[in-house]
């Protein structure tokens, strides 16, 4: 049991490390890409009449912010523990509906009829 928990903790830590690594790579790529957009627009003069690089960098920045929120905020609130709790809630709700349905069937006598016919 202890080895299983250790392995589970290791896998969770490894997954978290991969998430952070991808985020840091995205950040570095954002910096390099931003410089590339500026050079492309201002130095190479690709559509120099527009400052399109500002909009491209801004759009990419929004994506980077969303990625950061996903890694540092959402994964904490919507991780495995949250999934487990939500699944248990749904199962409990389903079981409650089944109980109510069985009670209605018993009151109407339909449940006994089914048992008698079997």
Backbone as CSV, one residue per row, in Angstrom:
resi,resn,N_x,N_y,N_z,CA_x,CA_y,CA_z,C_x,C_y,C_z
1,UNK,0.819,-1.196,0.000,0.000,0.000,0.000,0.862,1.259,0.000
2,UNK,1.891,1.280,0.793,2.770,2.433,0.873,3.494,2.664,-0.447
3,UNK,3.912,1.580,-1.091,4.590,1.705,-2.387,3.636,2.285,-3.424
4,UNK,2.363,1.913,-3.340,1.363,2.440,-4.273,1.182,3.934,-4.075
5,UNK,1.099,4.362,-2.815,0.969,5.793,-2.531,2.197,6.560,-2.986
6,UNK,3.379,5.997,-2.735,4.607,6.647,-3.169,4.628,6.805,-4.681
7,UNK,4.206,5.760,-5.379,4.170,5.827,-6.842,3.144,6.864,-7.308
8,UNK,2.003,6.910,-6.626,0.963,7.880,-6.984,1.463,9.310,-6.774
9,UNK,2.140,9.555,-5.644,2.696,10.883,-5.378,3.768,11.236,-6.398
10,UNK,4.581,10.263,-6.752,5.631,10.489,-7.746,5.009,10.867,-9.094
11,UNK,3.981,10.142,-9.512,3.332,10.418,-10.804,2.681,11.798,-10.792
12,UNK,2.072,12.154,-9.666,1.447,13.470,-9.550,2.514,14.570,-9.641
13,UNK,3.626,14.378,-8.948,4.709,15.357,-8.983,5.319,15.450,-10.378
14,UNK,5.456,14.310,-11.038,6.022,14.293,-12.386,5.102,15.032,-13.362
15,UNK,3.807,14.806,-13.238,2.843,15.476,-14.104,2.876,16.989,-13.866
16,UNK,2.945,17.371,-12.604,2.995,18.801,-12.256,4.258,19.451,-12.802
17,UNK,5.386,18.731,-12.708,6.648,19.245,-13.234,6.560,19.434,-14.743
18,UNK,5.926,18.495,-15.434,5.755,18.620,-16.885,4.892,19.828,-17.234
19,UNK,3.830,20.064,-16.451,2.979,21.229,-16.696,3.787,22.515,-16.589
20,UNK,4.568,22.622,-15.521,5.372,23.830,-15.319,6.426,23.977,-16.404
21,UNK,7.035,22.865,-16.797,8.058,22.904,-17.839,7.462,23.429,-19.150
22,UNK,6.271,22.945,-19.508,5.614,23.418,-20.732,5.264,24.902,-20.629
23,UNK,4.849,25.351,-19.445,4.543,26.769,-19.261,5.797,27.622,-19.422
24,UNK,6.899,27.205,-18.813,8.142,27.971,-18.934,8.629,27.992,-20.382
25,UNK,8.466,26.875,-21.073,8.835,26.834,-22.492,7.944,27.788,-23.286
26,UNK,6.661,27.824,-22.978,5.729,28.727,-23.641,6.141,30.176,-23.402
27,UNK,6.577,30.487,-22.174,7.014,31.849,-21.852,8.242,32.236,-22.674
28,UNK,9.232,31.360,-22.743,10.442,31.651,-23.527,10.086,31.792,-25.002
29,UNK,9.235,30.910,-25.498,8.791,30.993,-26.889,8.052,32.306,-27.142
30,UNK,7.273,32.754,-26.184,6.573,34.037,-26.290,7.573,35.186,-26.418
31,UNK,8.617,35.178,-25.598,9.620,36.251,-25.671,10.327,36.255,-27.019
32,UNK,10.770,35.090,-27.464,11.471,34.993,-28.752,10.529,35.363,-29.894
33,UNK,9.307,34.864,-29.836,8.331,35.163,-30.881,7.977,36.638,-30.936
34,UNK,7.888,37.277,-29.786,7.584,38.707,-29.747,8.688,39.520,-30.412
35,UNK,9.913,39.184,-30.095,11.037,39.863,-30.733,10.997,39.611,-32.246
36,UNK,10.693,38.390,-32.642,10.608,38.052,-34.071,9.518,38.884,-34.755
37,UNK,8.356,39.042,-34.120,7.287,39.852,-34.711,7.720,41.301,-34.888
38,UNK,8.392,41.852,-33.877,8.853,43.240,-33.950,9.867,43.396,-35.075
39,UNK,10.829,42.487,-35.155,11.839,42.544,-36.214,11.174,42.397,-37.580
40,UNK,10.242,41.485,-37.691,9.549,41.250,-38.958,8.804,42.503,-39.407
41,UNK,8.174,43.191,-38.483,7.393,44.376,-38.837,8.255,45.616,-39.035
42,UNK,9.206,45.857,-38.151,9.962,47.110,-38.174,11.255,47.035,-38.987
43,UNK,11.962,45.928,-38.910,13.260,45.832,-39.594,13.093,45.291,-41.014
44,UNK,12.379,44.187,-41.147,12.199,43.560,-42.460,11.093,44.278,-43.241
45,UNK,10.329,45.086,-42.564,9.268,45.897,-43.174,8.144,45.058,-43.782
46,UNK,7.694,44.040,-43.059,6.547,43.242,-43.478,5.293,43.984,-43.033
47,UNK,4.565,44.547,-43.968,3.407,45.417,-43.729,3.758,46.529,-42.734
48,UNK,4.707,47.364,-43.084,5.164,48.407,-42.148,4.118,49.496,-41.889
49,UNK,3.112,49.591,-42.750,2.092,50.629,-42.548,1.222,50.344,-41.321
50,UNK,1.216,49.100,-40.895,0.450,48.709,-39.714,1.399,48.265,-38.605
51,UNK,1.023,48.552,-37.388,1.778,48.005,-36.252,1.074,46.731,-35.777
52,UNK,0.995,45.756,-36.666,0.282,44.513,-36.394,0.954,43.683,-35.322
53,UNK,2.257,43.885,-35.121,2.968,43.091,-34.123,2.414,43.305,-32.720
54,UNK,1.893,44.524,-32.463,1.330,44.819,-31.143,0.124,43.907,-30.880
55,UNK,-0.739,43.768,-31.871,-1.925,42.928,-31.716,-1.555,41.451,-31.622
56,UNK,-0.565,41.038,-32.405,-0.131,39.640,-32.357,0.462,39.308,-30.988
57,UNK,1.290,40.205,-30.484,1.903,39.982,-29.166,0.832,40.004,-28.081
58,UNK,-0.119,40.920,-28.192,-1.195,40.997,-27.195,-2.029,39.714,-27.190
59,UNK,-2.381,39.231,-28.378,-3.171,37.994,-28.467,-2.398,36.826,-27.862
60,UNK,-1.112,36.744,-28.165,-0.284,35.669,-27.625,-0.157,35.806,-26.110
61,UNK,-0.062,37.044,-25.631,0.024,37.288,-24.192,-1.240,36.792,-23.480
62,UNK,-2.391,37.013,-24.089,-3.644,36.521,-23.519,-3.599,34.999,-23.405
63,UNK,-3.123,34.331,-24.455,-3.002,32.873,-24.411,-2.020,32.421,-23.332
64,UNK,-0.930,33.141,-23.190,0.048,32.811,-22.153,-0.552,32.992,-20.757
65,UNK,-1.328,34.038,-20.569,-1.983,34.261,-19.276,-2.977,33.131,-18.984
66,UNK,-3.749,32.732,-19.995,-4.676,31.618,-19.818,-3.935,30.328,-19.470
67,UNK,-2.803,30.099,-20.127,-1.989,28.920,-19.836,-1.502,28.967,-18.382
68,UNK,-1.048,30.141,-17.945,-0.558,30.304,-16.572,-1.680,30.051,-15.562
69,UNK,-2.858,30.594,-15.837,-4.002,30.372,-14.950,-4.337,28.892,-14.899
70,UNK,-4.281,28.240,-16.054,-4.572,26.804,-16.099,-3.597,26.000,-15.238
71,UNK,-2.327,26.345,-15.296,-1.311,25.588,-14.555,-1.345,25.892,-13.064
72,UNK,-1.415,27.165,-12.703,-1.267,27.528,-11.298,-2.575,27.680,-10.532
73,UNK,-3.688,27.869,-11.218,-4.956,28.074,-10.516,-5.907,26.910,-10.754
74,UNK,-6.231,26.666,-12.018,-7.265,25.686,-12.342,-6.879,24.262,-11.948
75,UNK,-5.650,23.886,-12.134,-5.269,22.505,-11.809,-5.337,22.249,-10.306
76,UNK,-5.194,23.293,-9.512,-5.327,23.120,-8.061,-6.787,22.949,-7.667
77,UNK,-7.661,23.733,-8.289,-9.070,23.682,-7.920,-9.812,22.554,-8.624
78,UNK,-9.369,22.187,-9.808,-10.075,21.175,-10.585,-9.181,19.969,-10.857
79,UNK,-8.468,19.536,-9.839,-7.578,18.385,-9.964,-8.295,17.079,-9.701
80,UNK,-7.533,16.047,-9.394,-8.074,14.707,-9.165,-9.038,14.670,-7.978
81,UNK,-8.701,15.390,-6.918,-9.561,15.392,-5.727,-10.923,15.994,-6.064
82,UNK,-10.942,17.086,-6.821,-12.190,17.704,-7.236,-13.008,16.733,-8.091
83,UNK,-12.330,16.040,-9.022,-13.016,15.064,-9.874,-13.669,13.967,-9.031
84,UNK,-12.933,13.478,-8.025,-13.452,12.423,-7.163,-14.686,12.900,-6.407
85,UNK,-14.621,14.084,-5.827,-15.737,14.624,-5.056,-16.959,14.836,-5.955
86,UNK,-16.741,15.405,-7.137,-17.856,15.639,-8.062,-18.480,14.329,-8.520
87,UNK,-17.654,13.325,-8.780,-18.165,12.016,-9.182,-19.017,11.418,-8.067
88,UNK,-18.549,11.522,-6.838,-19.324,11.010,-5.705,-20.646,11.746,-5.551
89,UNK,-20.652,13.055,-5.778,-21.888,13.825,-5.711,-22.891,13.346,-6.758
90,UNK,-22.413,13.130,-7.980,-23.291,12.689,-9.068,-23.853,11.303,-8.775
91,UNK,-23.003,10.413,-8.266,-23.458,9.059,-7.928,-24.494,9.116,-6.811
92,UNK,-24.261,9.941,-5.788,-25.219,10.074,-4.685,-26.545,10.623,-5.192
93,UNK,-26.495,11.601,-6.079,-27.710,12.171,-6.659,-28.467,11.121,-7.465
94,UNK,-27.736,10.329,-8.226,-28.350,9.255,-9.014,-29.003,8.221,-8.104
95,UNK,-28.294,7.817,-7.061,-28.838,6.830,-6.124,-30.102,7.348,-5.437
96,UNK,-30.130,8.635,-5.125,-31.301,9.234,-4.500,-32.504,9.184,-5.452
97,UNK,-32.257,9.478,-6.727,-33.335,9.414,-7.721,-33.844,7.982,-7.876
98,UNK,-32.924,7.015,-7.859,-33.324,5.612,-7.976,-34.178,5.208,-6.781
99,UNK,-33.793,5.629,-5.582,-34.578,5.318,-4.378,-35.985,5.898,-4.475
100,UNK,-36.099,7.153,-4.915,-37.414,7.783,-5.053,-38.269,7.021,-6.062
101,UNK,-37.662,6.618,-7.166,-38.382,5.879,-8.187,-38.855,4.529,-7.647
102,UNK,-37.993,3.844,-6.889,-38.377,2.560,-6.293,-39.530,2.739,-5.315
103,UNK,-39.494,3.823,-4.521,-40.579,4.089,-3.576,-41.894,4.340,-4.311
104,UNK,-41.840,5.078,-5.419,-43.051,5.323,-6.206,-43.589,4.010,-6.780
105,UNK,-42.666,3.176,-7.245,-43.094,1.886,-7.806,-43.698,0.987,-6.733
106,UNK,-43.133,1.019,-5.536,-43.681,0.210,-4.442,-45.068,0.698,-4.041
107,UNK,-45.252,2.021,-3.970,-46.550,2.578,-3.604,-47.623,2.201,-4.632
108,UNK,-47.231,2.202,-5.885,-48.214,1.885,-6.932,-48.423,0.382,-7.083
109,UNK,-47.565,-0.417,-6.495,-47.692,-1.867,-6.583,-47.058,-2.453,-7.826
110,UNK,-46.452,-1.633,-8.645,-45.853,-2.113,-9.892,-44.630,-2.978,-9.616
111,UNK,-43.935,-2.721,-8.531,-42.737,-3.497,-8.211,-43.103,-4.932,-7.852
112,UNK,-44.210,-5.113,-7.084,-44.641,-6.470,-6.731,-45.108,-7.239,-7.960
113,UNK,-45.782,-6.525,-8.882,-46.241,-7.163,-10.119,-45.065,-7.688,-10.942
114,UNK,-43.998,-6.892,-10.968,-42.808,-7.347,-11.691,-42.195,-8.573,-11.043
115,UNK,-42.156,-8.578,-9.714,-41.594,-9.741,-8.998,-42.471,-10.971,-9.191
116,UNK,-43.802,-10.784,-9.184,-44.725,-11.902,-9.356,-44.623,-12.490,-10.776
117,UNK,-44.410,-11.665,-11.744,-44.318,-12.130,-13.139,-43.003,-12.851,-13.427
118,UNK,-41.979,-12.630,-12.615,-40.679,-13.242,-12.891,-40.611,-14.652,-12.455
